[in-house]
Amino acid sequence: MTPFFALVRMELRLFFADPRAVIMSVIAPIAIASFFGYIFGGGAGNTERSKIPVLIADLDGSNLTQEVVRRLKADASLDVKPATPEQCREAVRKGKATAAFVIPKDFAFGTAAAFLAGGSRPEIAMLQDPSQELEMRMLQGIVTGAVMGAAGKQLSGGREEIPLPFGVRAESVTSDPTISYNGYAHSFGGMGIQFLLMVGVEVGVGLLLRRQLGVWKRLRAAPISRMMLLGSRIVSGGITSMATLMILFAFARVVFGVHIQGSLAGFLGICASFSLMTAALGLVISTLGKTAEATRAVAIVATLLMVMLGGAWVPTFIFPRWLQNITVVMPTRWAMDGLDAVTWRGLGFSTVAPQIGLLLGCAVVFGAFAVWRFRWEEN
Amino acid sequence: MGVMASMLEISGLRKSYHNLVAVDGVSFRAGQGETVGLLGPNGAGKTTTVSIIAGLIRPDAGEVRIAGRAISSDTDPAKQSIGLVPQDLGLYDQLSARENLRLFGALYKMSGAPLRHAMDEALDLVGLSERAKDRVKEFSGGMKRRLNLAAALLHDPQLLLLDEPTVGVDPQSRNAIFDNLESLKKRGKTLLYTTHYMEEAERLCDRLVIIDHGKIIADDTLQGLHRRFCAQNLLTVELEDGELSIDELLIDGLSIDALRQVPGVESVERRGHSLRIGVRDLARDSAAILQWLAERGQHVQHFASERTSLETVFLTLTGRSLRD
């Protein structure tokens, strides 16, 4: 057995000898990714969504407004209940309803007058929860559609609706029409990345802890190079991380139907390069602090920032544009985009090759920095 | 005894950390098969010296030669000749004794049957063959110390660097470790043994290097040191109950420095309520000291003499006890 292989083997033995480390690395990300995956859209074909609670006060009570209320109640994304204007305001203020609509008296007459004679337009008051901005735009669209539909039917004498002069055809664009979005693919990738970074932190902190023990002196006294000492730590950390990702995605595949729709080589390449990068990052961490405790605290904060900005918690398209532009330099984003590309987007190796190259480059740079800056001498 | 071939030669070692000079011009040698004790109180520079020899620390100046060769890099084959027994246990608690040894053997490119044989032999030497498969965390402190020693023996080094290998162990385990080291001596190994326990050095070492504040203050065989300090004997004087205490004696103006001026007194150390006084001529100087005390109204409750020891040697050389 070569010294390098012996060191790697020993590190792996130590990792698996610590049940807490194994649990933290595998079970915790599975649990959190399952949760995030569920709330961010669930698995393929899962259309179940929480309905938006909406109250409506119909002060007009005309045929037109009753038709509007009927259409709103029929919308699958809404949970519409009747209420008085006061109840509407109170419910929105307390956060029990996302929004409420108050249809004023003589609304039907007003709309007909405005439509036919160009009079002033009546207004539907929309009481909104200011924390639910995204839903508001959607609700405006739904209400507009419902009023237009109902008004058209009224104008045609109730015989038939006036059809809209255009249609909208939605198509999920992936590499193949049979591939659909799976929220678990993103959440398992994201949580995998987060916990791999945690493994990286432990690689660094573990090294600092080891320096405090006589075993470090014994390793240093042996005729092996510094590169081998740190390299074995990178490789063992990388293997641990890679295995963690494989277990996560195996679980996601079996339980949530997450498939590698794109390049398998690309998927493995992203996983391997990110695993090596995190282990090398761990070594960088070990060069920054003097005590394990202080280093761990700082490293965890930095890790969470990287995870957050890399889009591992929520997709980066939710970010403001300026933040999206900034985060393109984050290795976590490269990994996240790469995993999204080869899982639910179904893209090929060439698409993720730049990300793999960047992650490997980072691993090399981090490793070289660690060898350069590592404090080899004990005081 | 003829001059032995040098296994270890150190010349002009110097190492400082910021303003603290840890090792200051240390030079000594250890012959093939010789056991050299590196003695000194805590912080004297023993561990730094050992760390430099083992290649863990780069000295600011000076040179270390192992069997005539200087260690030039981390991977220098000359490091194969060194077995380090660190003061802090160099073992993985979560692994078994055998797994630990397998790793440390592999670091020296050992594998297969030779490694298995070396592991069996090392475990046998330290009496842990029966516990080879047990995890180290289940071991007692003494067993861990013995395994710590075994881990340094696998690659059959000619020079063993033992940095306080008996710290924190019970007397039984200490004796076991001594037996192991004596066995290694018989096999011709060169041992560099750092300690601040005089009795350990007296039992084990052929030659003693005494270090204090990073400097060597004596380097001689045990017999040589005894010869140099042969005239010195140690008197222990305890004052009678009800008389002035040592502190009062000092307040009374009869300081230790004053006692040192008494003819024949080589050293004076206060230990609790006793004075330990080193003298050259036991009969003549004892009488003079007793008379000196009597003239100052002091009555001696207990008076004893003992042969000079390494403790006394150190006290004489440095003016303080090894355990200070």
Contacts between the chains, C-beta under 8 A, distances in Angstrom:
chain1	res1	chain2	res2	distance
A	1	B	102	7.9
A	1	B	106	4.7
A	1	B	111	4.8
A	2	B	106	7.4
A	2	B	109	7.3
A	3	B	106	5.8
A	3	B	107	4.9
A	3	B	108	7.8
A	3	B	109	6.5
A	5	B	106	7.7
A	6	B	102	7.4
A	6	B	103	5.4
A	6	B	106	3.3
A	6	B	107	6.6
A	7	B	103	7.5
A	7	B	107	7.6
A	9	B	103	7.9
A	10	B	92	7.2
A	10	B	95	7.4
A	10	B	99	7.8
A	10	B	103	4.8
A	13	B	94	7.8
A	13	B	95	6.3
A	13	B	99	6.8
A	14	B	92	6.4
A	14	B	94	5.7
A	14	B	95	7.2
A	17	B	94	4.1
A	17	B	95	7.1
A	18	B	94	6.8
A	212	B	88	7.8
A	213	B	88	5.8
A	213	B	89	7.2
A	213	B	90	7.1
A	214	B	86	3.6
A	214	B	87	6.8
A	214	B	88	3.4
A	214	B	89	5.1
A	214	B	90	3.6
A	214	B	91	7.5
A	214	B	148	7.3
A	215	B	89	7.7
A	215	B	90	4.5
A	215	B	91	6.2
A	215	B	92	6.2
A	216	B	90	7.8
A	217	B	51	7.3
A	217	B	54	7.2
A	217	B	56	5.7
A	217	B	84	6.4
A	217	B	86	4.4
A	217	B	88	7.3
A	217	B	90	6.0
A	218	B	84	6.2
A	218	B	86	6.2
A	218	B	90	3.7
A	218	B	104	6.4
A	218	B	151	6.8
A	218	B	152	7.7
A	219	B	107	6.9
A	220	B	54	7.7
A	220	B	55	7.2
A	220	B	56	5.0
A	220	B	74	7.8
A	221	B	54	4.5
A	221	B	55	6.4
A	221	B	56	6.4
A	221	B	79	6.8
A	221	B	82	6.5
A	221	B	84	4.1
A	222	B	79	6.9
A	222	B	104	7.5
A	222	B	107	3.8
A	222	B	108	6.2
A	223	B	74	7.2
A	223	B	75	5.1
A	223	B	76	6.3
A	223	B	77	6.3
A	223	B	79	4.1
A	223	B	80	5.9
A	223	B	107	7.9
A	223	B	108	7.0
A	224	B	74	6.8
A	224	B	75	6.5
A	224	B	107	5.9
A	225	B	74	5.3
A	225	B	75	5.2
A	226	B	74	5.9
A	377	B	56	7.3
A	377	B	57	5.1
A	377	B	58	6.7
A	378	B	51	7.0
A	378	B	56	6.8
A	378	B	57	6.9
A	379	B	17	5.4
